[in-house]
Amino acid sequence: MSTRLKNYAILGRLSMSPLTISVPILSTYAIGEARPSLTMWVGLIGLGLTTHLFGFALNDLIDHPVDRTHPSRQRHPLTTGGLSRGEAWVFTLLQIPLAFGFFLLCLSPNGLAVAVLVASLLCSITYDVWSKWGRLPRLVPEVALAASVSLLGISTMLAHTPHPSTPAVLWAVILGMGLLLLNSVSSGLKDLKSDLAYGARSFVIALGTRVEGEDGLWIPPALRRYSLILQMAVLIGTVYLWQAFQPPLLVWVLSLILSLYGALHLRMLLTLTSWRGLLASLPLLHGHYTYTALVLVVADRLPLLLQLLVALLVLSLLQTPLRLALTMWRRGYQPVPSPDG
């Protein structure tokens, strides 16, 4: 039983679920809901968990022919036979009625909120089915994934109030745009070799990104321009959110630092010409910076326990630049060698 549960947890990427669970919770506080009831808490956590398990399990089922060629996925239960595809499909589809059960029974949403949640799930399906296959333009599934997260947050807001504030809705939209930047660029680069080997056509491949030889990496100017435009939109939106939510000064400074770190990390990634250098540079790190910067925008509205968890997240993310700064100081401010040589 424990092995079977572990396999289902791997299929749904349970270890990553706190990020998705946080979307309904943070959206609730973004609209100023000060004291959610215990029933609401059950609904928020259950909604975030089930939508997370659905999205990631469906993604693994559809992408398994590609993912099974990747060395890091050799222990995946669909590869080892720990779960049959039939069992995986039952688990995946079960999350849909569970999500609506948590939503309807615990949050008592209106019809518009339910419709927005349906749209969120449809966007998630669009991404999972067409992100690497089919005739849709490659950017459409990427936008659909971002929209699924934004709509999840907005559906939660609508369950609390029929008229959420513009800053709250924009907070959810900017959160989705940050995911769009992370998934369409950095995640695509991370999976580039396996996608190319199997003939998948991700967004970065469609723009012309390729691996040359054993370690060469060529990133086209179009991808750099796209990421710059999207990055600027996220930063401008975050500036507006700072003005609208008015976080405390220290929190604002930390949010600013993390926003800048995220922007600089992505710009650095797009200058690399080494595949191993890309992997060594933690390509998904900038997404965590951007996410945490947005969490800090509403952090002063959170209960004390959640504020402590946010503080721990900030400290963990600041370790990397602080460690590099210490290394530079010990070397007499000599440049730290880049991962690609």
C-alpha positions in Angstrom: 0.0 0.0 0.0 2.8 2.5 0.9 4.6 1.8 -2.3 1.4 2.3 -4.3 0.7 5.6 -2.5 4.3 6.7 -3.2 3.8 5.9 -6.9 0.7 8.0 -7.0 2.5 10.8 -5.2 5.3 10.7 -7.8 2.8 10.7 -10.7 1.0 13.8 -9.3 4.3 15.4 -8.2 3.0 15.8 -4.7 6.3 17.4 -3.5 5.6 20.4 -5.7 2.0 20.7 -4.6 2.6 23.5 -2.0 3.1 26.0 -4.9 -0.3 25.2 -6.4 -2.0 25.0 -3.0 -0.7 28.4 -2.3 -2.6 30.0 -5.2 -6.2 29.7 -3.7 -4.8 30.6 -0.3 -2.9 33.7 -1.4 -5.8 34.7 -3.7 -8.1 34.7 -0.7 -5.8 37.0 1.2 -5.2 39.2 -1.8 -8.9 40.2 -1.8 -8.7 41.0 2.0 -10.4 38.0 3.4 -8.9 38.3 6.9 -10.2 35.2 8.7 -11.1 32.2 6.5 -13.1 29.6 8.4 -11.9 26.0 9.0 -14.3 24.9 6.2 -12.8 27.4 3.9 -9.3 26.3 4.7 -10.3 22.7 3.8 -11.7 23.9 0.6 -8.7 26.0 -0.4 -6.2 23.3 0.4 -8.3 20.6 -1.2 -8.9 22.7 -4.4 -5.2 23.5 -4.8 -4.1 19.9 -4.2 -6.6 18.2 -6.5 -6.0 20.7 -9.4 -2.3 20.2 -8.9 -2.5 16.4 -9.0 -4.8 16.5 -12.0 -2.5 18.8 -14.1 0.7 17.1 -13.3 -0.6 13.5 -13.6 -2.2 14.3 -16.9 1.0 15.9 -18.1 3.1 12.8 -17.1 0.6 10.5 -18.9 0.7 12.5 -22.1 4.5 13.3 -22.1 5.6 9.8 -20.9 6.8 8.7 -24.3 9.2 11.6 -24.3 10.0 11.7 -20.5 10.9 8.0 -20.3 14.0 8.7 -22.4 15.3 11.2 -19.8 17.8 9.8 -17.3 16.1 11.5 -14.4 12.7 9.8 -15.2 13.9 6.2 -15.2 12.4 5.6 -11.8 9.0 7.1 -12.7 6.2 4.6 -11.9 4.9 4.7 -15.5 8.4 3.7 -16.6 9.1 1.0 -14.0 5.6 -0.4 -14.2 4.8 0.6 -10.7 1.5 2.0 -12.1 -0.3 0.9 -15.2 -1.6 3.6 -17.6 -5.1 2.5 -16.6 -4.5 3.1 -12.9 -2.8 6.4 -13.7 -5.8 7.6 -15.8 -8.3 6.6 -13.0 -6.2 8.6 -10.5 -6.0 11.6 -12.8 -9.7 11.8 -13.7 -10.7 11.3 -10.1 -9.2 14.7 -9.2 -11.8 16.5 -11.3 -14.9 15.6 -9.2 -12.8 15.9 -6.0 -11.8 19.5 -7.0 -15.4 20.5 -7.6 -16.5 18.8 -4.5 -14.0 20.9 -2.4 -15.0 24.0 -4.3 -18.7 23.6 -4.1 -19.1 22.2 -0.6 -16.5 24.3 1.3 -16.4 27.6 -0.6 -20.1 27.9 -1.8 -19.1 29.7 -5.0 -21.5 31.5 -7.4 -22.1 30.4 -11.0 -19.4 32.7 -12.4 -16.8 31.3 -10.0 -17.6 27.7 -11.1 -17.4 28.7 -14.8 -14.0 30.3 -14.2 -12.8 27.1 -12.4 -14.0 25.1 -15.4 -12.0 27.4 -17.7 -9.0 26.9 -15.5 -9.2 23.1 -15.9 -9.7 23.4 -19.7 -6.7 25.6 -20.0 -4.7 23.0 -18.0 -5.8 20.3 -20.4 -5.0 22.4 -23.4 -1.4 22.7 -22.2 -1.0 19.0 -21.3 -2.4 17.8 -24.6 -0.8 20.3 -27.0 2.3 21.7 -25.4 4.7 19.5 -27.4 2.4 18.0 -30.1 -0.3 19.0 -32.5 -0.9 21.9 -34.9 -1.6 24.6 -32.4 0.9 27.5 -32.4 3.5 26.5 -29.7 2.8 29.7 -27.7 -0.9 28.9 -27.3 -0.5 25.9 -24.8 2.1 27.9 -22.8 -0.4 30.8 -22.4 -3.1 28.3 -21.5 -1.0 26.9 -18.7 -0.4 30.4 -17.3 -4.1 31.2 -17.7 -5.0 28.0 -15.8 -3.1 29.3 -12.7 -4.5 32.8 -13.0 -8.0 31.6 -13.4 -7.6 29.2 -10.4 -6.8 32.2 -8.3 -9.6 34.4 -9.8 -12.2 31.6 -9.3 -11.3 31.5 -5.6 -11.6 35.3 -5.4 -15.1 35.1 -7.0 -16.1 32.4 -4.5 -15.5 35.0 -1.8 -16.9 38.1 -3.5 -18.7 38.8 -6.8 -16.5 41.9 -7.3 -12.8 41.3 -6.5 -10.6 44.4 -6.6 -8.6 45.2 -9.7 -5.2 44.9 -7.9 -6.2 41.4 -6.6 -7.2 40.2 -10.1 -4.0 41.7 -11.5 -2.0 39.9 -8.8 -3.4 36.6 -10.1 -2.7 37.6 -13.7 1.0 38.6 -13.0 1.4 35.3 -11.1 0.3 33.5 -14.3 2.7 35.6 -16.4 5.6 34.7 -14.2 4.7 31.0 -14.8 4.5 31.6 -18.5 8.0 33.0 -18.5 9.3 30.1 -16.4 7.6 27.3 -18.3 7.9 28.6 -21.9 11.6 29.6 -21.6 13.5 28.0 -18.7 11.6 24.7 -18.5 11.7 24.3 -22.2 15.5 24.8 -22.2 15.9 22.3 -19.4 14.0 19.7 -21.4 15.5 20.6 -24.7 17.7 17.5 -25.3 15.0 15.0 -24.5 12.4 16.8 -26.5 14.8 17.0 -29.5 15.7 13.4 -29.2 12.1 12.3 -29.3 10.9 14.7 -32.0 8.7 16.8 -29.7 8.2 20.4 -30.7 8.2 22.7 -27.6 8.0 26.5 -27.8 11.8 27.0 -27.5 12.4 24.4 -30.3 9.8 26.1 -32.5 11.8 29.3 -32.2 15.0 27.5 -33.3 16.8 26.7 -30.0 19.1 23.7 -30.5 21.9 21.7 -28.9 25.0 21.6 -31.0 27.3 18.6 -30.5 27.8 17.2 -27.0 27.6 20.5 -25.1 26.9 23.4 -27.4 23.7 25.4 -26.9 22.3 27.9 -29.4 19.6 30.2 -28.2 18.0 32.3 -31.0 17.5 36.1 -30.7 13.8 35.6 -31.0 13.7 33.7 -27.7 15.7 36.5 -26.0 13.4 39.2 -27.3 10.3 37.2 -26.3 11.6 36.7 -22.7 12.7 40.3 -22.4 9.2 41.6 -23.4 7.5 39.2 -21.0 9.9 39.9 -18.3 9.4 43.7 -18.6 5.6 43.1 -18.4 6.0 41.1 -15.2 8.2 43.7 -13.6 5.9 46.6 -14.6 3.0 44.7 -13.2 4.8 44.0 -10.0 5.6 47.7 -9.6 1.9 48.5 -9.9 1.2 45.8 -7.3 3.7 47.4 -4.9 1.9 50.7 -5.2 -1.6 49.1 -4.9 -1.0 46.8 -1.9 1.5 49.1 -0.1 3.5 46.3 1.6 5.7 47.3 4.6 9.1 48.9 3.6 11.2 45.8 4.5 8.9 43.5 2.7 8.9 45.8 -0.3 12.7 45.8 -0.3 12.9 42.0 -0.2 10.3 41.8 -3.0 12.3 44.3 -5.1 15.6 42.3 -4.5 14.0 39.0 -5.5 12.4 40.6 -8.6 15.8 41.9 -9.7 17.5 38.6 -8.9 14.9 36.7 -11.0 15.3 39.1 -13.9 19.1 38.9 -13.8 19.2 35.1 -13.5 17.1 34.7 -16.6 19.2 37.2 -18.6 22.3 35.2 -17.5 20.7 31.9 -18.6 20.0 33.3 -22.1 23.7 34.2 -22.6 24.9 30.6 -22.0 26.3 28.6 -24.9 26.9 25.4 -22.9 24.2 22.8 -22.3 25.9 21.6 -19.1 26.4 25.2 -18.0 22.6 25.7 -18.4 21.8 22.7 -16.2 24.4 23.8 -13.6 22.9 27.3 -13.4 19.6 26.0 -11.9 17.4 27.1 -14.9 14.2 27.2 -12.9 15.6 29.4 -10.1 14.4 32.7 -11.5 10.8 31.4 -11.4 11.1 30.8 -7.6 12.4 34.4 -7.2 9.5 35.8 -9.2 6.9 33.7 -7.3 8.3 34.7 -3.9 8.4 38.4 -4.9 4.7 38.2 -5.6 4.0 36.4 -2.4 5.7 39.2 -0.5 3.2 41.7 -2.1 0.4 40.2 0.1 2.6 38.7 2.9 1.5 41.3 5.5 -2.1 40.1 5.1 -1.2 36.5 5.9 -1.6 34.9 9.4 1.6 34.6 11.4 2.3 31.0 10.6 2.2 31.6 6.9 4.4 34.7 7.3 7.0 32.6 9.0 6.9 30.1 6.1 7.3 32.9 3.7 10.3 34.2 5.7 11.9 30.8 5.5 11.3 30.7 1.7 12.9 34.1 1.3 16.0 33.0 3.4 16.4 29.8 1.4 16.3 31.7 -1.9 18.7 34.3 -0.8 21.3 31.6 0.0 22.5 31.3 -3.6 23.4 35.0 -4.3 24.7 35.4 -0.7 26.9 32.3 -1.2 28.2 33.6 -4.5 28.9 37.1 -2.9 30.9 35.4 -0.1 32.9 33.4 -2.7 33.7 36.6 -4.6 34.7 38.4 -1.3 37.0 35.5 -0.4 38.6 35.7 -3.8 39.2 39.4 -3.6 36.2 40.3 -5.8 37.5 38.3 -8.7 34.8 37.1 -11.1 33.3 33.7 -10.3 33.9 31.3 -13.2 30.7 30.6 -15.2 29.4 27.0 -15.2 30.2 26.7 -18.9 33.8 27.4 -18.5 
